[in-house]
Amino acid sequence: MKEQNYEELYTNGIKVNYVAICHRKLWLYSRGMRMEPLSERVALGRLLHERSYEWIPRREVLIDNLIKVDVIEGEGRILEVKYSKKLSDAARLQVAYYLYYLKKIGAGELTGELRFPKERRREEIRLTDELEREVEEALKKIRGIELLTVPPEAQYTSLCRLCAYIDLCWG
């Protein structure tokens, strides 16, 4: 990706997460459809997030009115809290995007960490050249999906059963 146009591809973290899960869900979300408030699973995740790491003061940090980091732990480590490891590839890409974005705005080389408190599991994320390319490809995909005039065709997967958007695809 050319250095001069990376800024036009900036987006929020949830879109980076969604591009790894479902292009239709991403398109619907990009058009202002917000089904998450109606989802019991999302509510459970929000509750877990609110009650995890309460002793760390820098939580829900909004940066540039664009990305919201769950927790900033100490100097140079950002944490993303997730309910389960089921969608860890998407969560990994989301954290990589945060690291990528923060690097681009001059925050330096940070470390990310996925935390799954319910499972007592952690996964460290470092922004390698390969991961940076994955983030850039995801950003290009997001841009392409957002430019579509109609949503991508629904593709049923086992994840659909748990998705807040299920009724918009299969209802």
N, C-alpha and C positions, 0 to 999 in steps of 0.2 A: 504494500500500500504506500502511496506517495505521502511523504511527511506533511505536505501542505494541506491535504484534505482529510486527515484523520479526525479533525474536530467535527466535521459534518456528519460523522457516523456515531458520535456519542449518543448514548441512550441510557435508560435506567437499567438497573440490575435485574429486575423481574423479567424484562424482555429478553435479556441474555439467557436467563434461566428457561424461559418458555421456548426460545428457538431450539433448544436442545431437547425439548419434550414433545412439542406439537406446534406445527406451523399455523394451523387453524386457530388454536388457542391464542397464539401470539397476535394474529391478525385481528381477532375479536377484541382482545385486550387493547390493542393499538387504536381501535375505533371507539374506545370508551366503554366497552362492555365490561362491567366489573361484577363477576359472579362470586368472587372470593368471600364477600360478606355473608353470603347465604350458605357457605360450606361449613359443615360441622368439623371436617378434617382441618380446614384452615383455622378455625376457631381453636382447636386443640393445639395446633402449632403456635398460634399467637400466645396462648396461655403458657405454654412451655417456655417460649421466648421471654415473656415478661417475668417469669419466676426464676429463670436461669441467670446466673452470674450477677445477681442483684448488687453484690458488693463492689462491682467494678463501676466507677462513676461515668465513664464515657460510653454511653449506650445510645443507640438510635441516632447516630451522628449523620446529619444531612450535609453533604458536601456539594457545593455549587448548585444547590437546588436540583440535583440530578441523581446522585447515588446516595443511598442510605446504608451506612455500615452498621451492622448490628452492635458490635462492641469493638472499641479500640483498647487493646490491652498493652499497657506499658508503651514503650517507644518502638515503633516499627512493626507492630503485629496487629492485624485486623482479624476479627472473628466473625464467622457467619454461623448462626445457630439454626439447626434444622431438626425437624421432628423425627425423621428416620433416614437411614442411608439408602432407601429405595430409589431415590432420584439423585444419587450422589454425583453422577456425571454432570447433570445440569447444575447442581450446586457448585461443583468444582469449577465449571466454566464461569459461573457468576462471580466467584471469588477471584478467579484469574482476571476477569474484566475489571473488578475493583482495583486490583494491583496494577493492571495496565493503565487504567485511567489516572490513578494517583501518580504513577511514574511519569505519564505524559504532562501532568500539571506541575511536575517538579518536586514531588514528595520523596523521590529517591527509590531505592530498592527496599521494598517492604516484604514482609512475610504474611501469608494468609493462613487461616486455619478453619477448617470445617469442624464444628462440634455437634455431636449428637448426644445431648445429655441423657436422654432416656436410655440410650444404649451404652452410655459411658465410653464413648469412642471419639477419637480425634484424628484428623488427617491434615497434615501440613501441606500447604500449597506454596510453591515458589514459581515465579514467573520466568520460565525458561524461554529461549528463542522459539522453540516449537509451540509452547503454550501461547506465546504472544501471537504467533501466526494463526492458531486456532481461534483466538479472540477476534482477530482482524477478519477472519473468514465469517465468523458468527455475526459480526457487525454488518458486514456486507449482505449477508442473508437477511438479517432483520430489515435492513433498508429496502431490499427487494420485495420482501413480503408486505411491508407497509405500503409500498407503491401499488400493490395489486388492487384492482377495483372490485373484485369479488373475493370471498375467502377461499383459501385452498380447500380442496376436497377433504372431507373427513376421512381419516384412516383409523379404523378401530384397532386398538391395542389393549393389553391387559390394564394399562393405566387409566383408560377411559372410565372404568367403574368408579374410581376414586376422584375423578376430576370435577371441579366446581362447574365446568362448562358443559357437562354431559348432555343436559337438556337442549342446548343450542346445536348440538351435533346429532344426537340420537333421540331427542325427546318428541 
